[in-house]
């Protein structure tokens, strides 16, 4: 029988660690990914700041990093994590690989959503004499805001999933809790409770993202 009197404080601490990892990763990767995605869009051939060299380099970088499974990526960049964070184990150490991977994926999501925006709106702004930077930030991004919010919602959910994976290599959080007290102890009750908590987190993020996207579309 599961001793929840002992496990509840550990579960509470693991939940806080997961929230910490997810929030910090979302903030770091959200900003970096937006900058990367906007740059990819703007430097594409025929776009506002077309630059084949910059676009080719960034596109190659994204294509190299994005397909790597996270469990392999987090171990592959362990030397970099050690240099930057001073350790490769723990909740804070897990944030660096999580933010790097998420930033690259968000960059591609942002680029794809911007590319799908109405080119006629950009041409109209150009015809009115707007400068390219103003068109990018005041026309293209607002035009794609609703799908961008849904894209970010998808990534927040993915980051929650990744945070659980980080627990497998000592990153802490709900993943580590489920492995140590659930899987390794053959306690499926603990595993089920952890899964249910993650499902609630994911559903909350999805509902919030849908709500914000609908509010923007109604404007």
ROZA-959771 format. One record per residue (C-alpha): residue in one letter; x, y, z. Coordinates in steps of 0.25 Angstrom, whole numbers, padded with zeros to 4 digits, always signed. Example, Ala and Ser with C-alpha at 12.3 -4.5 7.8 and 13.67 -1.06 7.14 Angstrom:
REM residues 2
a+0049-0018+0031/s+0055-0004+0029/
//
This chain:
REM residues 219
x+0000+0000+0000/x+0005+0014-0004/x+0010+0023+0008/x+0004+0036+0003/x+0008+0042+0016/x+0022+0041+0013/x+0021+0043-0002/x+0012+0055-0003/x+0023+0065+0002/x+0032+0059-0009/x+0021+0060-0019/x+0019+0075-0015/x+0034+0078-0017/x+0034+0070-0030/x+0022+0078-0035/x+0029+0091-0031/x+0042+0087-0039/x+0034+0084-0051/x+0027+0097-0051/x+0041+0104-0049/x+0047+0096-0061/x+0035+0099-0070/x+0033+0114-0066/x+0048+0117-0068/x+0049+0109-0081/x+0037+0115-0087/x+0042+0129-0084/x+0056+0127-0089/x+0052+0119-0101/x+0040+0127-0104/x+0049+0140-0106/x+0060+0133-0113/x+0050+0125-0122/x+0043+0137-0126/x+0056+0144-0130/x+0060+0132-0138/x+0047+0130-0145/x+0046+0145-0149/x+0060+0144-0154/x+0057+0132-0162/x+0045+0138-0168/x+0051+0152-0171/x+0063+0146-0178/x+0056+0136-0186/x+0058+0139-0201/x+0049+0149-0206/x+0045+0154-0192/x+0047+0167-0185/x+0062+0165-0181/x+0065+0154-0191/x+0079+0149-0188/x+0083+0135-0194/x+0095+0133-0185/x+0088+0136-0172/x+0076+0128-0175/x+0084+0116-0180/x+0092+0116-0168/x+0080+0117-0158/x+0072+0107-0166/x+0083+0097-0166/x+0085+0099-0151/x+0070+0097-0148/x+0070+0085-0157/x+0082+0079-0150/x+0077+0081-0135/x+0062+0079-0137/x+0061+0064-0141/x+0070+0059-0129/x+0062+0052-0118/x+0063+0060-0106/x+0068+0049-0097/x+0080+0048-0106/x+0081+0063-0108/x+0082+0065-0093/x+0093+0056-0092/x+0101+0060-0104/x+0102+0075-0099/x+0106+0070-0085/x+0120+0077-0086/x+0113+0090-0090/x+0103+0089-0079/x+0115+0086-0069/x+0123+0098-0074/x+0110+0108-0073/x+0103+0102-0061/x+0114+0096-0053/x+0107+0083-0053/x+0100+0073-0062/x+0090+0068-0051/x+0078+0075-0044/x+0067+0083-0048/x+0074+0096-0051/x+0084+0088-0060/x+0073+0082-0068/x+0068+0096-0072/x+0079+0099-0082/x+0077+0087-0091/x+0062+0089-0090/x+0063+0103-0094/x+0072+0101-0106/x+0064+0090-0111/x+0051+0097-0109/x+0056+0110-0115/x+0060+0103-0128/x+0047+0097-0129/x+0039+0110-0126/x+0048+0117-0136/x+0042+0107-0147/x+0028+0108-0142/x+0029+0124-0142/x+0035+0124-0156/x+0024+0114-0162/x+0013+0123-0156/x+0019+0136-0161/x+0021+0130-0175/x+0006+0126-0175/x+0002+0140-0173/x-0005+0148-0184/x+0006+0154-0194/x-0005+0164-0199/x-0004+0171-0185/x+0011+0172-0186/x+0010+0177-0200/x-0001+0188-0196/x+0008+0193-0185/x+0020+0194-0195/x+0012+0201-0204/x+0008+0211-0193/x+0023+0214-0191/x+0025+0207-0178/x+0039+0203-0175/x+0043+0188-0174/x+0045+0187-0159/x+0032+0194-0156/x+0025+0184-0166/x+0031+0172-0159/x+0027+0176-0145/x+0014+0184-0147/x+0008+0176-0159/x+0014+0162-0160/x+0014+0158-0146/x+0001+0164-0142/x-0006+0157-0154/x-0001+0144-0149/x-0003+0146-0134/x-0014+0136-0133/x-0007+0124-0139/x+0006+0128-0132/x-0002+0127-0119/x-0006+0113-0122/x+0008+0109-0127/x+0013+0114-0113/x+0003+0106-0106/x+0007+0094-0113/x+0021+0097-0109/x+0018+0099-0095/x+0011+0085-0095/x+0024+0079-0101/x+0032+0086-0091/x+0024+0079-0080/x+0026+0066-0087/x+0041+0069-0088/x+0042+0073-0073/x+0037+0059-0069/x+0048+0053-0078/x+0059+0061-0072/x+0055+0054-0059/x+0061+0041-0065/x+0075+0047-0064/x+0074+0054-0050/x+0067+0066-0054/x+0057+0065-0043/x+0042+0069-0045/x+0030+0060-0047/x+0038+0051-0057/x+0048+0048-0046/x+0037+0045-0036/x+0030+0035-0045/x+0042+0028-0048/x+0048+0027-0034/x+0035+0024-0026/x+0026+0018-0037/x+0034+0011-0048/x+0046+0006-0040/x+0037+0002-0028/x+0027-0004-0037/x+0016+0005-0031/x+0007+0008-0042/x-0002+0016-0033/x+0009+0027-0032/x+0011+0026-0047/x-0004+0028-0050/x-0005+0040-0040/x+0007+0046-0047/x+0001+0044-0061/x-0012+0050-0056/x-0005+0063-0051/x+0003+0065-0064/x-0010+0063-0072/x-0017+0074-0063/x-0005+0083-0066/x-0006+0080-0081/x-0021+0082-0082/x-0020+0096-0074/x-0009+0101-0084/x-0018+0096-0096/x-0030+0103-0090/x-0023+0116-0088/x-0016+0116-0101/x-0030+0113-0108/x-0036+0125-0100/x-0025+0135-0104/x-0026+0131-0119/x-0041+0132-0119/x-0040+0146-0113/x-0030+0151-0123/x-0038+0145-0135/x-0051+0152-0130/x-0044+0166-0130/
//
